[in-house]
Amino acid sequence: MQTILGASGQIGEELARELKRNFTSDIRIVSRKAEKINDTDTVFSADLSIAENAIEALKGSEIAYFTLGLPMNSDLWEKQFPLITKNIIDACKINKTKLVFFDNTYMYPQDSRLLTEETIFAPVGKKGKIRKEMTEMILREMKSGQLEAVICRAPEFYGPGKTQSITNTLIFNNIKEDKKLKVLLRDDKLRSLIWTPDASRATALIGNTPDAFGQTWHLPIDDNRLNYRQFITLASKIYGKELKYSIIPKFVFKIGALFDKRLKELQELLPRYKYDNLFDDSKFKKRFPDFKVVTYKQGIEQIKKEQLSV
């Protein structure tokens, strides 16, 4: 059996579908209010901050995928994420379950250096420090040999369905609502964006590749990186209309953060929008050369089609 911990978001849902398509029908869905994604799934509703629940959730599981997310709230992250991570590590060790840890890039330096799996952790802000702590917990257990695990790391999302990201919020949601698009800080810096179904497909593939364990993997992206100006120009061609946008400077964002808690929470991520974001996925593409990545053109076309079908 393969178990998805935190399957209510876009990554978890796509992961469940991909596992069913290509690897197994024996899937357990675990979340606070667990619901089936495939008709053959079993469900287990649990608060994973309680150690006993985590142990019970993983009983009989060969592989567990940690895709759990929390609202963008630093205090909640500090209270819950390290505790949940520890509980999952302990539950994996007790149940002899392999762990696939879905990670992000918050702990990386926010500058223009090429980001590889070997890049040092230099987080900016509380959320980055918490993600660093979580990842280092996994790495220590992997190094000790007490936990068989693999880390799958993704850059910023864009995608269909319930995908939550700055790009979806400021670009695609505004297209749908016929509002002016917004870009943070600069429109001339290259972005590394991952199509959420690709992230899930790649995570399922790594989780079912035994020799991939014991390592960190950057998940695959369209390496033809675009800046937001180019991205919006491409979207304009696909949508068949000029999509106008404005650039939000830092001082406007800081003022808005005084009145909007979400903007306040996002402030520590701002530095990354001042620089080219260069996420290197060459290790994955060398190991899995047949994996087909959705291009930006294909992704935007799919989002448009989904929006028009609603």
Buried (B, 14 or more C-beta within 10 A) or exposed (E): BBBBBBBBBBBBBBBBBBBBEEBBEBBBBBBEEBEEBBEEBEBBEBEBBBBEBBBBBBBEBBBBBBBBBBEBBBEEBBBBBBBBBBBBBBBBBEBEBBBBBBBBBBBBBBBBEEBBBEBEBEBBBBBBBBBBBBBEBBBEBBEEEEBBBBBBBBBBBBBBBBBBBBBBBBBBEBBBEEEEBBBBBBBEBBBBBBBBBBBBBBBBBBBBEEEBBBBBBBBBBBEEBBBBBBBBBBBBEBBEEEBEBEBBEBEEBEEBBEEEEEBBBBBBBBBBBBBBBBBBBEBBBEBBEEBEBBBBBBBBBBBBEBBEEE
